[in-house]
Amino acid sequence: MADQVCLVCGKSFAKEKEMKWMHEGKWLAFDDLGCRNKFIGNPKKYLEEAAT
Ligand SMILES: [Zn+2]
């Protein structure tokens, strides 16, 4: 199975270790709390980078 990739740091991680966060009705997954908190602090930045 493919690992997921953290939107914030770009590392891949196993699904059972994910930290989930609901953002605008969608569940996003991060590899740790630090990355999740960074995303929460500036979600637009990370979403725009992921879209390009
Ligand atoms: Zn990360």
mmCIF file of the protein (N, C-alpha, C, O) and its ligand, coordinates in Angstrom:
data_MODEL
# 
_entry.id   MODEL 
# 
loop_
_entity.id 
_entity.type 
_entity.pdbx_number_of_molecules 
1 polymer     1 
2 non-polymer 1 
# 
_entity_poly.entity_id                      1 
_entity_poly.type                           'polypeptide(L)' 
_entity_poly.nstd_linkage                   no 
_entity_poly.nstd_monomer                   no 
_entity_poly.pdbx_seq_one_letter_code       MADQVCLVCGKSFAKEKEMKWMHEGKWLAFDDLGCRNKFIGNPKKYLEEAAT 
_entity_poly.pdbx_seq_one_letter_code_can   MADQVCLVCGKSFAKEKEMKWMHEGKWLAFDDLGCRNKFIGNPKKYLEEAAT 
_entity_poly.pdbx_strand_id                 A 
# 
loop_
_entity_poly_seq.entity_id 
_entity_poly_seq.num 
_entity_poly_seq.mon_id 
_entity_poly_seq.hetero 
1 1  MET n 
1 2  ALA n 
1 3  ASP n 
1 4  GLN n 
1 5  VAL n 
1 6  CYS n 
1 7  LEU n 
1 8  VAL n 
1 9  CYS n 
1 10 GLY n 
1 11 LYS n 
1 12 SER n 
1 13 PHE n 
1 14 ALA n 
1 15 LYS n 
1 16 GLU n 
1 17 LYS n 
1 18 GLU n 
1 19 MET n 
1 20 LYS n 
1 21 TRP n 
1 22 MET n 
1 23 HIS n 
1 24 GLU n 
1 25 GLY n 
1 26 LYS n 
1 27 TRP n 
1 28 LEU n 
1 29 ALA n 
1 30 PHE n 
1 31 ASP n 
1 32 ASP n 
1 33 LEU n 
1 34 GLY n 
1 35 CYS n 
1 36 ARG n 
1 37 ASN n 
1 38 LYS n 
1 39 PHE n 
1 40 ILE n 
1 41 GLY n 
1 42 ASN n 
1 43 PRO n 
1 44 LYS n 
1 45 LYS n 
1 46 TYR n 
1 47 LEU n 
1 48 GLU n 
1 49 GLU n 
1 50 ALA n 
1 51 ALA n 
1 52 THR n 
# 
loop_
_struct_asym.id 
_struct_asym.entity_id 
A 1 
B 2 
# 
loop_
_chem_comp.id 
_chem_comp.type 
_chem_comp.mon_nstd_flag 
ALA 'L-peptide linking' y 
ARG 'L-peptide linking' y 
ASN 'L-peptide linking' y 
ASP 'L-peptide linking' y 
CYS 'L-peptide linking' y 
GLN 'L-peptide linking' y 
GLU 'L-peptide linking' y 
GLY 'peptide linking'   y 
HIS 'L-peptide linking' y 
ILE 'L-peptide linking' y 
LEU 'L-peptide linking' y 
LYS 'L-peptide linking' y 
MET 'L-peptide linking' y 
PHE 'L-peptide linking' y 
PRO 'L-peptide linking' y 
SER 'L-peptide linking' y 
THR 'L-peptide linking' y 
TRP 'L-peptide linking' y 
TYR 'L-peptide linking' y 
VAL 'L-peptide linking' y 
ZN  non-polymer         . 
# 
_pdbx_entity_nonpoly.entity_id   2 
_pdbx_entity_nonpoly.name        ? 
_pdbx_entity_nonpoly.comp_id     ZN 
# 
_pdbx_nonpoly_scheme.asym_id         B 
_pdbx_nonpoly_scheme.entity_id       2 
_pdbx_nonpoly_scheme.mon_id          ZN 
_pdbx_nonpoly_scheme.ndb_seq_num     1 
_pdbx_nonpoly_scheme.pdb_seq_num     101 
_pdbx_nonpoly_scheme.auth_seq_num    101 
_pdbx_nonpoly_scheme.pdb_mon_id      ZN 
_pdbx_nonpoly_scheme.auth_mon_id     ZN 
_pdbx_nonpoly_scheme.pdb_strand_id   A 
_pdbx_nonpoly_scheme.pdb_ins_code    . 
# 
loop_
_atom_site.group_PDB 
_atom_site.id 
_atom_site.type_symbol 
_atom_site.label_atom_id 
_atom_site.label_alt_id 
_atom_site.label_comp_id 
_atom_site.label_asym_id 
_atom_site.label_entity_id 
_atom_site.label_seq_id 
_atom_site.pdbx_PDB_ins_code 
_atom_site.Cartn_x 
_atom_site.Cartn_y 
_atom_site.Cartn_z 
_atom_site.occupancy 
_atom_site.B_iso_or_equiv 
_atom_site.pdbx_formal_charge 
_atom_site.auth_seq_id 
_atom_site.auth_comp_id 
_atom_site.auth_asym_id 
_atom_site.auth_atom_id 
_atom_site.pdbx_PDB_model_num 
ATOM   1   N  N  . MET A 1 1  ? 0.835   -1.203 0.000  1.00 0.00 ? 1   MET A N  1 
ATOM   2   C  CA . MET A 1 1  ? 0.000   0.000  0.000  1.00 0.00 ? 1   MET A CA 1 
ATOM   3   C  C  . MET A 1 1  ? 0.872   1.256  0.000  1.00 0.00 ? 1   MET A C  1 
ATOM   4   O  O  . MET A 1 1  ? 1.924   1.291  0.638  1.00 0.00 ? 1   MET A O  1 
ATOM   5   N  N  . ALA A 1 2  ? 0.430   2.267  -0.710 1.00 0.00 ? 2   ALA A N  1 
ATOM   6   C  CA . ALA A 1 2  ? 1.182   3.521  -0.747 1.00 0.00 ? 2   ALA A CA 1 
ATOM   7   C  C  . ALA A 1 2  ? 1.025   4.278  0.565  1.00 0.00 ? 2   ALA A C  1 
ATOM   8   O  O  . ALA A 1 2  ? -0.064  4.348  1.135  1.00 0.00 ? 2   ALA A O  1 
ATOM   9   N  N  . ASP A 1 3  ? 2.115   4.831  1.021  1.00 0.00 ? 3   ASP A N  1 
ATOM   10  C  CA . ASP A 1 3  ? 2.034   5.678  2.199  1.00 0.00 ? 3   ASP A CA 1 
ATOM   11  C  C  . ASP A 1 3  ? 1.433   7.019  1.811  1.00 0.00 ? 3   ASP A C  1 
ATOM   12  O  O  . ASP A 1 3  ? 1.407   7.387  0.636  1.00 0.00 ? 3   ASP A O  1 
ATOM   13  N  N  . GLN A 1 4  ? 0.954   7.737  2.804  1.00 0.00 ? 4   GLN A N  1 
ATOM   14  C  CA . GLN A 1 4  ? 0.479   9.092  2.565  1.00 0.00 ? 4   GLN A CA 1 
ATOM   15  C  C  . GLN A 1 4  ? 1.652   10.052 2.702  1.00 0.00 ? 4   GLN A C  1 
ATOM   16  O  O  . GLN A 1 4  ? 2.664   9.735  3.327  1.00 0.00 ? 4   GLN A O  1 
ATOM   17  N  N  . VAL A 1 5  ? 1.498   11.228 2.108  1.00 0.00 ? 5   VAL A N  1 
ATOM   18  C  CA . VAL A 1 5  ? 2.554   12.233 2.186  1.00 0.00 ? 5   VAL A CA 1 
ATOM   19  C  C  . VAL A 1 5  ? 2.035   13.433 2.968  1.00 0.00 ? 5   VAL A C  1 
ATOM   20  O  O  . VAL A 1 5  ? 0.932   13.924 2.727  1.00 0.00 ? 5   VAL A O  1 
ATOM   21  N  N  . CYS A 1 6  ? 2.846   13.887 3.900  1.00 0.00 ? 6   CYS A N  1 
ATOM   22  C  CA . CYS A 1 6  ? 2.480   15.038 4.720  1.00 0.00 ? 6   CYS A CA 1 
ATOM   23  C  C  . CYS A 1 6  ? 2.473   16.306 3.865  1.00 0.00 ? 6   CYS A C  1 
ATOM   24  O  O  . CYS A 1 6  ? 3.432   16.578 3.143  1.00 0.00 ? 6   CYS A O  1 
ATOM   25  N  N  . LEU A 1 7  ? 1.399   17.071 3.950  1.00 0.00 ? 7   LEU A N  1 
ATOM   26  C  CA . LEU A 1 7  ? 1.282   18.325 3.186  1.00 0.00 ? 7   LEU A CA 1 
ATOM   27  C  C  . LEU A 1 7  ? 2.305   19.355 3.630  1.00 0.00 ? 7   LEU A C  1 
ATOM   28  O  O  . LEU A 1 7  ? 2.697   20.221 2.848  1.00 0.00 ? 7   LEU A O  1 
ATOM   29  N  N  . VAL A 1 8  ? 2.738   19.268 4.872  1.00 0.00 ? 8   VAL A N  1 
ATOM   30  C  CA . VAL A 1 8  ? 3.585   20.315 5.436  1.00 0.00 ? 8   VAL A CA 1 
ATOM   31  C  C  . VAL A 1 8  ? 5.062   20.040 5.160  1.00 0.00 ? 8   VAL A C  1 
ATOM   32  O  O  . VAL A 1 8  ? 5.758   20.905 4.628  1.00 0.00 ? 8   VAL A O  1 
ATOM   33  N  N  . CYS A 1 9  ? 5.544   18.863 5.508  1.00 0.00 ? 9   CYS A N  1 
ATOM   34  C  CA . CYS A 1 9  ? 6.982   18.587 5.377  1.00 0.00 ? 9   CYS A CA 1 
ATOM   35  C  C  . CYS A 1 9  ? 7.307   17.698 4.188  1.00 0.00 ? 9   CYS A C  1 
ATOM   36  O  O  . CYS A 1 9  ? 8.477   17.555 3.831  1.00 0.00 ? 9   CYS A O  1 
ATOM   37  N  N  . GLY A 1 10 ? 6.300   17.098 3.570  1.00 0.00 ? 10  GLY A N  1 
ATOM   38  C  CA . GLY A 1 10 ? 6.543   16.294 2.388  1.00 0.00 ? 10  GLY A CA 1 
ATOM   39  C  C  . GLY A 1 10 ? 7.021   14.873 2.656  1.00 0.00 ? 10  GLY A C  1 
ATOM   40  O  O  . GLY A 1 10 ? 7.313   14.125 1.723  1.00 0.00 ? 10  GLY A O  1 
ATOM   41  N  N  . LYS A 1 11 ? 7.101   14.505 3.921  1.00 0.00 ? 11  LYS A N  1 
ATOM   42  C  CA . LYS A 1 11 ? 7.519   13.136 4.247  1.00 0.00 ? 11  LYS A CA 1 
ATOM   43  C  C  . LYS A 1 11 ? 6.355   12.180 4.087  1.00 0.00 ? 11  LYS A C  1 
ATOM   44  O  O  . LYS A 1 11 ? 5.198   12.544 4.299  1.00 0.00 ? 11  LYS A O  1 
ATOM   45  N  N  . SER A 1 12 ? 6.676   10.955 3.711  1.00 0.00 ? 12  SER A N  1 
ATOM   46  C  CA . SER A 1 12 ? 5.631   9.939  3.677  1.00 0.00 ? 12  SER A CA 1 
ATOM   47  C  C  . SER A 1 12 ? 5.537   9.278  5.049  1.00 0.00 ? 12  SER A C  1 
ATOM   48  O  O  . SER A 1 12 ? 6.499   9.257  5.816  1.00 0.00 ? 12  SER A O  1 
ATOM   49  N  N  . PHE A 1 13 ? 4.376   8.750  5.331  1.00 0.00 ? 13  PHE A N  1 
ATOM   50  C  CA . PHE A 1 13 ? 4.159   8.144  6.653  1.00 0.00 ? 13  PHE A CA 1 
ATOM   51  C  C  . PHE A 1 13 ? 3.095   7.071  6.541  1.00 0.00 ? 13  PHE A C  1 
ATOM   52  O  O  . PHE A 1 13 ? 2.266   7.080  5.631  1.00 0.00 ? 13  PHE A O  1 
ATOM   53  N  N  . ALA A 1 14 ? 3.139   6.155  7.480  1.00 0.00 ? 14  ALA A N  1 
ATOM   54  C  CA . ALA A 1 14 ? 2.177   5.054  7.483  1.00 0.00 ? 14  ALA A CA 1 
ATOM   55  C  C  . ALA A 1 14 ? 0.812   5.534  7.973  1.00 0.00 ? 14  ALA A C  1 
ATOM   56  O  O  . ALA A 1 14 ? 0.709   6.397  8.845  1.00 0.00 ? 14  ALA A O  1 
ATOM   57  N  N  . LYS A 1 15 ? -0.215  4.956  7.394  1.00 0.00 ? 15  LYS A N  1 
ATOM   58  C  CA . LYS A 1 15 ? -1.573  5.398  7.702  1.00 0.00 ? 15  LYS A CA 1 
ATOM   59  C  C  . LYS A 1 15 ? -1.897  5.289  9.184  1.00 0.00 ? 15  LYS A C  1 
ATOM   60  O  O  . LYS A 1 15 ? -2.616  6.129  9.727  1.00 0.00 ? 15  LYS A O  1 
ATOM   61  N  N  . GLU A 1 16 ? -1.377  4.270  9.836  1.00 0.00 ? 16  GLU A N  1 
ATOM   62  C  CA . GLU A 1 16 ? -1.729  4.103  11.254 1.00 0.00 ? 16  GLU A CA 1 
ATOM   63  C  C  . GLU A 1 16 ? -1.096  5.154  12.150 1.00 0.00 ? 16  GLU A C  1 
ATOM   64  O  O  . GLU A 1 16 ? -1.449  5.273  13.323 1.00 0.00 ? 16  GLU A O  1 
ATOM   65  N  N  . LYS A 1 17 ? -0.140  5.933  11.584 1.00 0.00 ? 17  LYS A N  1 
ATOM   66  C  CA . LYS A 1 17 ? 0.500   6.980  12.392 1.00 0.00 ? 17  LYS A CA 1 
ATOM   67  C  C  . LYS A 1 17 ? -0.023  8.377  12.081 1.00 0.00 ? 17  LYS A C  1 
ATOM   68  O  O  . LYS A 1 17 ? 0.474   9.364  12.622 1.00 0.00 ? 17  LYS A O  1 
ATOM   69  N  N  . GLU A 1 18 ? -1.007  8.458  11.227 1.00 0.00 ? 18  GLU A N  1 
ATOM   70  C  CA . GLU A 1 18 ? -1.434  9.777  10.794 1.00 0.00 ? 18  GLU A CA 1 
ATOM   71  C  C  . GLU A 1 18 ? -2.097  10.578 11.920 1.00 0.00 ? 18  GLU A C  1 
ATOM   72  O  O  . GLU A 1 18 ? -2.696  10.025 12.843 1.00 0.00 ? 18  GLU A O  1 
ATOM   73  N  N  . MET A 1 19 ? -1.963  11.909 11.801 1.00 0.00 ? 19  MET A N  1 
ATOM   74  C  CA . MET A 1 19 ? -2.694  12.841 12.647 1.00 0.00 ? 19  MET A CA 1 
ATOM   75  C  C  . MET A 1 19 ? -3.722  13.505 11.736 1.00 0.00 ? 19  MET A C  1 
ATOM   76  O  O  . MET A 1 19 ? -3.362  14.153 10.753 1.00 0.00 ? 19  MET A O  1 
ATOM   77  N  N  . LYS A 1 20 ? -4.983  13.343 12.063 1.00 0.00 ? 20  LYS A N  1 
ATOM   78  C  CA . LYS A 1 20 ? -6.021  13.871 11.169 1.00 0.00 ? 20  LYS A CA 1 
ATOM   79  C  C  . LYS A 1 20 ? -6.500  15.242 11.601 1.00 0.00 ? 20  LYS A C  1 
ATOM   80  O  O  . LYS A 1 20 ? -6.461  15.605 12.776 1.00 0.00 ? 20  LYS A O  1 
ATOM   81  N  N  . TRP A 1 21 ? -6.954  15.987 10.610 1.00 0.00 ? 21  TRP A N  1 
ATOM   82  C  CA . TRP A 1 21 ? -7.503  17.316 10.864 1.00 0.00 ? 21  TRP A CA 1 
ATOM   83  C  C  . TRP A 1 21 ? -8.601  17.582 9.839  1.00 0.00 ? 21  TRP A C  1 
ATOM   84  O  O  . TRP A 1 21 ? -8.409  17.368 8.642  1.00 0.00 ? 21  TRP A O  1 
ATOM   85  N  N  . MET A 1 22 ? -9.739  18.045 10.312 1.00 0.00 ? 22  MET A N  1 
ATOM   86  C  CA . MET A 1 22 ? -10.837 18.385 9.411  1.00 0.00 ? 22  MET A CA 1 
ATOM   87  C  C  . MET A 1 22 ? -10.676 19.827 8.956  1.00 0.00 ? 22  MET A C  1 
ATOM   88  O  O  . MET A 1 22 ? -10.655 20.740 9.781  1.00 0.00 ? 22  MET A O  1 
ATOM   89  N  N  . HIS A 1 23 ? -10.562 20.039 7.651  1.00 0.00 ? 23  HIS A N  1 
ATOM   90  C  CA . HIS A 1 23 ? -10.399 21.388 7.111  1.00 0.00 ? 23  HIS A CA 1 
ATOM   91  C  C  . HIS A 1 23 ? -11.416 21.598 6.006  1.00 0.00 ? 23  HIS A C  1 
ATOM   92  O  O  . HIS A 1 23 ? -11.387 20.912 4.984  1.00 0.00 ? 23  HIS A O  1 
ATOM   93  N  N  . GLU A 1 24 ? -12.317 22.552 6.214  1.00 0.00 ? 24  GLU A N  1 
ATOM   94  C  CA . GLU A 1 24 ? -13.361 22.877 5.237  1.00 0.00 ? 24  GLU A CA 1 
ATOM   95  C  C  . GLU A 1 24 ? -14.073 21.630 4.734  1.00 0.00 ? 24  GLU A C  1 
ATOM   96  O  O  . GLU A 1 24 ? -14.299 21.467 3.535  1.00 0.00 ? 24  GLU A O  1 
ATOM   97  N  N  . GLY A 1 25 ? -14.418 20.764 5.659  1.00 0.00 ? 25  GLY A N  1 
ATOM   98  C  CA . GLY A 1 25 ? -15.211 19.590 5.318  1.00 0.00 ? 25  GLY A CA 1 
ATOM   99  C  C  . GLY A 1 25 ? -14.428 18.392 4.805  1.00 0.00 ? 25  GLY A C  1 
ATOM   100 O  O  . GLY A 1 25 ? -15.017 17.355 4.499  1.00 0.00 ? 25  GLY A O  1 
ATOM   101 N  N  . LYS A 1 26 ? -13.106 18.521 4.705  1.00 0.00 ? 26  LYS A N  1 
ATOM   102 C  CA . LYS A 1 26 ? -12.286 17.398 4.230  1.00 0.00 ? 26  LYS A CA 1 
ATOM   103 C  C  . LYS A 1 26 ? -11.313 16.969 5.309  1.00 0.00 ? 26  LYS A C  1 
ATOM   104 O  O  . LYS A 1 26 ? -10.764 17.800 6.033  1.00 0.00 ? 26  LYS A O  1 
ATOM   105 N  N  . TRP A 1 27 ? -11.105 15.674 5.412  1.00 0.00 ? 27  TRP A N  1 
ATOM   106 C  CA . TRP A 1 27 ? -10.106 15.164 6.339  1.00 0.00 ? 27  TRP A CA 1 
ATOM   107 C  C  . TRP A 1 27 ? -8.742  15.209 5.674  1.00 0.00 ? 27  TRP A C  1 
ATOM   108 O  O  . TRP A 1 27 ? -8.542  14.683 4.579  1.00 0.00 ? 27  TRP A O  1 
ATOM   109 N  N  . LEU A 1 28 ? -7.808  15.854 6.366  1.00 0.00 ? 28  LEU A N  1 
ATOM   110 C  CA . LEU A 1 28 ? -6.423  15.867 5.900  1.00 0.00 ? 28  LEU A CA 1 
ATOM   111 C  C  . LEU A 1 28 ? -5.584  15.084 6.898  1.00 0.00 ? 28  LEU A C  1 
ATOM   112 O  O  . LEU A 1 28 ? -5.941  14.984 8.071  1.00 0.00 ? 28  LEU A O  1 
ATOM   113 N  N  . ALA A 1 29 ? -4.477  14.532 6.438  1.00 0.00 ? 29  ALA A N  1 
ATOM   114 C  CA . ALA A 1 29 ? -3.639  13.736 7.330  1.00 0.00 ? 29  ALA A CA 1 
ATOM   115 C  C  . ALA A 1 29 ? -2.216  14.272 7.344  1.00 0.00 ? 29  ALA A C  1 
ATOM   116 O  O  . ALA A 1 29 ? -1.679  14.673 6.312  1.00 0.00 ? 29  ALA A O  1 
ATOM   117 N  N  . PHE A 1 30 ? -1.622  14.272 8.515  1.00 0.00 ? 30  PHE A N  1 
ATOM   118 C  CA . PHE A 1 30 ? -0.245  14.751 8.699  1.00 0.00 ? 30  PHE A CA 1 
ATOM   119 C  C  . PHE A 1 30 ? 0.543   13.693 9.450  1.00 0.00 ? 30  PHE A C  1 
ATOM   120 O  O  . PHE A 1 30 ? -0.032  12.808 10.083 1.00 0.00 ? 30  PHE A O  1 
ATOM   121 N  N  . ASP A 1 31 ? 1.867   13.791 9.374  1.00 0.00 ? 31  ASP A N  1 
ATOM   122 C  CA . ASP A 1 31 ? 2.682   12.752 10.006 1.00 0.00 ? 31  ASP A CA 1 
ATOM   123 C  C  . ASP A 1 31 ? 2.885   12.989 11.498 1.00 0.00 ? 31  ASP A C  1 
ATOM   124 O  O  . ASP A 1 31 ? 3.168   12.047 12.238 1.00 0.00 ? 31  ASP A O  1 
ATOM   125 N  N  . ASP A 1 32 ? 2.746   14.217 11.944 1.00 0.00 ? 32  ASP A N  1 
ATOM   126 C  CA . ASP A 1 32 ? 2.826   14.435 13.391 1.00 0.00 ? 32  ASP A CA 1 
ATOM   127 C  C  . ASP A 1 32 ? 2.103   15.714 13.806 1.00 0.00 ? 32  ASP A C  1 
ATOM   128 O  O  . ASP A 1 32 ? 1.648   16.493 12.968 1.00 0.00 ? 32  ASP A O  1 
ATOM   129 N  N  . LEU A 1 33 ? 2.011   15.905 15.109 1.00 0.00 ? 33  LEU A N  1 
ATOM   130 C  CA . LEU A 1 33 ? 1.272   17.051 15.629 1.00 0.00 ? 33  LEU A CA 1 
ATOM   131 C  C  . LEU A 1 33 ? 1.886   18.375 15.233 1.00 0.00 ? 33  LEU A C  1 
ATOM   132 O  O  . LEU A 1 33 ? 1.170   19.344 14.979 1.00 0.00 ? 33  LEU A O  1 
ATOM   133 N  N  . GLY A 1 34 ? 3.222   18.426 15.176 1.00 0.00 ? 34  GLY A N  1 
ATOM   134 C  CA . GLY A 1 34 ? 3.894   19.666 14.806 1.00 0.00 ? 34  GLY A CA 1 
ATOM   135 C  C  . GLY A 1 34 ? 3.476   20.119 13.425 1.00 0.00 ? 34  GLY A C  1 
ATOM   136 O  O  . GLY A 1 34 ? 3.184   21.295 13.206 1.00 0.00 ? 34  GLY A O  1 
ATOM   137 N  N  . CYS A 1 35 ? 3.447   19.178 12.492 1.00 0.00 ? 35  CYS A N  1 
ATOM   138 C  CA . CYS A 1 35 ? 3.034   19.516 11.128 1.00 0.00 ? 35  CYS A CA 1 
ATOM   139 C  C  . CYS A 1 35 ? 1.563   19.907 11.100 1.00 0.00 ? 35  CYS A C  1 
ATOM   140 O  O  . CYS A 1 35 ? 1.174   20.834 10.390 1.00 0.00 ? 35  CYS A O  1 
ATOM   141 N  N  . ARG A 1 36 ? 0.766   19.213 11.857 1.00 0.00 ? 36  ARG A N  1 
ATOM   142 C  CA . ARG A 1 36 ? -0.647  19.555 11.886 1.00 0.00 ? 36  ARG A CA 1 
ATOM   143 C  C  . ARG A 1 36 ? -0.832  20.966 12.418 1.00 0.00 ? 36  ARG A C  1 
ATOM   144 O  O  . ARG A 1 36 ? -1.631  21.734 11.881 1.00 0.00 ? 36  ARG A O  1 
ATOM   145 N  N  . ASN A 1 37 ? -0.110  21.307 13.454 1.00 0.00 ? 37  ASN A N  1 
ATOM   146 C  CA . ASN A 1 37 ? -0.238  22.645 14.027 1.00 0.00 ? 37  ASN A CA 1 
ATOM   147 C  C  . ASN A 1 37 ? 0.251   23.719 13.057 1.00 0.00 ? 37  ASN A C  1 
ATOM   148 O  O  . ASN A 1 37 ? -0.323  24.806 12.991 1.00 0.00 ? 37  ASN A O  1 
ATOM   149 N  N  . LYS A 1 38 ? 1.302   23.418 12.311 1.00 0.00 ? 38  LYS A N  1 
ATOM   150 C  CA . LYS A 1 38 ? 1.781   24.379 11.310 1.00 0.00 ? 38  LYS A CA 1 
ATOM   151 C  C  . LYS A 1 38 ? 0.708   24.605 10.252 1.00 0.00 ? 38  LYS A C  1 
ATOM   152 O  O  . LYS A 1 38 ? 0.468   25.734 9.826  1.00 0.00 ? 38  LYS A O  1 
ATOM   153 N  N  . PHE A 1 39 ? 0.073   23.525 9.839  1.00 0.00 ? 39  PHE A N  1 
ATOM   154 C  CA . PHE A 1 39 ? -0.985  23.648 8.844  1.00 0.00 ? 39  PHE A CA 1 
ATOM   155 C  C  . PHE A 1 39 ? -2.126  24.493 9.374  1.00 0.00 ? 39  PHE A C  1 
ATOM   156 O  O  . PHE A 1 39 ? -2.638  25.370 8.677  1.00 0.00 ? 39  PHE A O  1 
ATOM   157 N  N  . ILE A 1 40 ? -2.523  24.228 10.610 1.00 0.00 ? 40  ILE A N  1 
ATOM   158 C  CA . ILE A 1 40 ? -3.639  24.966 11.207 1.00 0.00 ? 40  ILE A CA 1 
ATOM   159 C  C  . ILE A 1 40 ? -3.307  26.458 11.284 1.00 0.00 ? 40  ILE A C  1 
ATOM   160 O  O  . ILE A 1 40 ? -4.190  27.304 11.140 1.00 0.00 ? 40  ILE A O  1 
ATOM   161 N  N  . GLY A 1 41 ? -2.029  26.773 11.511 1.00 0.00 ? 41  GLY A N  1 
ATOM   162 C  CA . GLY A 1 41 ? -1.613  28.162 11.599 1.00 0.00 ? 41  GLY A CA 1 
ATOM   163 C  C  . GLY A 1 41 ? -1.657  28.889 10.263 1.00 0.00 ? 41  GLY A C  1 
ATOM   164 O  O  . GLY A 1 41 ? -1.804  30.111 10.231 1.00 0.00 ? 41  GLY A O  1 
ATOM   165 N  N  . ASN A 1 42 ? -1.532  28.154 9.156  1.00 0.00 ? 42  ASN A N  1 
ATOM   166 C  CA . ASN A 1 42 ? -1.501  28.796 7.848  1.00 0.00 ? 42  ASN A CA 1 
ATOM   167 C  C  . ASN A 1 42 ? -1.945  27.821 6.754  1.00 0.00 ? 42  ASN A C  1 
ATOM   168 O  O  . ASN A 1 42 ? -1.157  27.459 5.881  1.00 0.00 ? 42  ASN A O  1 
ATOM   169 N  N  . PRO A 1 43 ? -3.202  27.402 6.808  1.00 0.00 ? 43  PRO A N  1 
ATOM   170 C  CA . PRO A 1 43 ? -3.656  26.356 5.883  1.00 0.00 ? 43  PRO A CA 1 
ATOM   171 C  C  . PRO A 1 43 ? -3.534  26.739 4.412  1.00 0.00 ? 43  PRO A C  1 
ATOM   172 O  O  . PRO A 1 43 ? -3.238  25.882 3.578  1.00 0.00 ? 43  PRO A O  1 
ATOM   173 N  N  . LYS A 1 44 ? -3.755  28.007 4.079  1.00 0.00 ? 44  LYS A N  1 
ATOM   174 C  CA . LYS A 1 44 ? -3.710  28.423 2.677  1.00 0.00 ? 44  LYS A CA 1 
ATOM   175 C  C  . LYS A 1 44 ? -2.349  28.153 2.045  1.00 0.00 ? 44  LYS A C  1 
ATOM   176 O  O  . LYS A 1 44 ? -2.254  27.666 0.918  1.00 0.00 ? 44  LYS A O  1 
ATOM   177 N  N  . LYS A 1 45 ? -1.310  28.475 2.787  1.00 0.00 ? 45  LYS A N  1 
ATOM   178 C  CA . LYS A 1 45 ? 0.037   28.284 2.280  1.00 0.00 ? 45  LYS A CA 1 
ATOM   179 C  C  . LYS A 1 45 ? 0.264   26.848 1.827  1.00 0.00 ? 45  LYS A C  1 
ATOM   180 O  O  . LYS A 1 45 ? 0.781   26.601 0.738  1.00 0.00 ? 45  LYS A O  1 
ATOM   181 N  N  . TYR A 1 46 ? -0.129  25.909 2.678  1.00 0.00 ? 46  TYR A N  1 
ATOM   182 C  CA . TYR A 1 46 ? 0.148   24.511 2.373  1.00 0.00 ? 46  TYR A CA 1 
ATOM   183 C  C  . TYR A 1 46 ? -0.784  23.987 1.299  1.00 0.00 ? 46  TYR A C  1 
ATOM   184 O  O  . TYR A 1 46 ? -0.372  23.172 0.473  1.00 0.00 ? 46  TYR A O  1 
ATOM   185 N  N  . LEU A 1 47 ? -2.020  24.431 1.291  1.00 0.00 ? 47  LEU A N  1 
ATOM   186 C  CA . LEU A 1 47 ? -2.946  23.965 0.261  1.00 0.00 ? 47  LEU A CA 1 
ATOM   187 C  C  . LEU A 1 47 ? -2.547  24.487 -1.110 1.00 0.00 ? 47  LEU A C  1 
ATOM   188 O  O  . LEU A 1 47 ? -2.674  23.776 -2.106 1.00 0.00 ? 47  LEU A O  1 
ATOM   189 N  N  . GLU A 1 48 ? -2.065  25.725 -1.169 1.00 0.00 ? 48  GLU A N  1 
ATOM   190 C  CA . GLU A 1 48 ? -1.647  26.266 -2.463 1.00 0.00 ? 48  GLU A CA 1 
ATOM   191 C  C  . GLU A 1 48 ? -0.411  25.555 -2.985 1.00 0.00 ? 48  GLU A C  1 
ATOM   192 O  O  . GLU A 1 48 ? -0.291  25.297 -4.182 1.00 0.00 ? 48  GLU A O  1 
ATOM   193 N  N  . GLU A 1 49 ? 0.507   25.241 -2.081 1.00 0.00 ? 49  GLU A N  1 
ATOM   194 C  CA . GLU A 1 49 ? 1.702   24.521 -2.515 1.00 0.00 ? 49  GLU A CA 1 
ATOM   195 C  C  . GLU A 1 49 ? 1.345   23.134 -3.028 1.00 0.00 ? 49  GLU A C  1 
ATOM   196 O  O  . GLU A 1 49 ? 1.939   22.654 -3.993 1.00 0.00 ? 49  GLU A O  1 
ATOM   197 N  N  . ALA A 1 50 ? 0.377   22.490 -2.385 1.00 0.00 ? 50  ALA A N  1 
ATOM   198 C  CA . ALA A 1 50 ? -0.014  21.150 -2.792 1.00 0.00 ? 50  ALA A CA 1 
ATOM   199 C  C  . ALA A 1 50 ? -0.710  21.167 -4.140 1.00 0.00 ? 50  ALA A C  1 
ATOM   200 O  O  . ALA A 1 50 ? -0.678  20.174 -4.868 1.00 0.00 ? 50  ALA A O  1 
ATOM   201 N  N  . ALA A 1 51 ? -1.346  22.295 -4.483 1.00 0.00 ? 51  ALA A N  1 
ATOM   202 C  CA . ALA A 1 51 ? -2.132  22.370 -5.709 1.00 0.00 ? 51  ALA A CA 1 
ATOM   203 C  C  . ALA A 1 51 ? -1.266  22.642 -6.929 1.00 0.00 ? 51  ALA A C  1 
ATOM   204 O  O  . ALA A 1 51 ? -1.720  22.434 -8.054 1.00 0.00 ? 51  ALA A O  1 
ATOM   205 N  N  . THR A 1 52 ? -0.058  23.090 -6.745 1.00 0.00 ? 52  THR A N  1 
ATOM   206 C  CA . THR A 1 52 ? 0.783   23.435 -7.892 1.00 0.00 ? 52  THR A CA 1 
ATOM   207 C  C  . THR A 1 52 ? 1.626   22.246 -8.337 1.00 0.00 ? 52  THR A C  1 
ATOM   208 O  O  . THR A 1 52 ? 2.395   22.357 -9.292 1.00 0.00 ? 52  THR A O  1 
HETATM 209 ZN ZN . ZN  B 2 .  ? 4.993   16.471 8.254  1.00 0.00 2 101 ZN  A ZN 1 
# 
